[in-house]
Amino acid sequence: MSAAGVKPAPTTKGVVPFLVIPKDGGAPYLAGSKCTKCGEVVVGTRDTCGKCGARKGVEHIKLANTGKLYNFTVVHRNFPGVPVPFISAIVDVDGGGTLKGNLLGVEPDPTKIKFDMPVNIVIKPVPQKDKEGNSYLSYFFEPRS
Ligand SMILES: [Zn+2]
């Protein structure tokens, strides 16, 4: 609750609703949901299962911080101010779930990027702030050696 005209102090937020920053100061993580009936794992918190239709028994979990590169594209054109080229990737998270994000630490050259490459899923600050001065955390993929 804030009085009219009083701006809240800038804070750090996740760029997506499923990037959770614990209020107790714990490590940020990506939230997922796992169906205890069929085992389906999805990104984000759900109360029902989209695969088997279960209305009960969907647990909220922390997604793994590792995965494998499923697919990618090298982006050469984007909005003004967004540095290019960069690699937009789809990663299958170990244990379930699929994420889209940017792959860092690899030359944006298709001949140097391997499908099924093991990656770490890392959470880092983004350099930009919004007009209220809030900072943001995002998730990225980095090759796992
Ligand atoms: Zn299910």
Residues whose N, C-alpha, C, O or C-beta is under 5 A from the ligand:
A	BS01	ZN	C35 K37 C38 G39 E40 C49 K51 C52 G53 A54
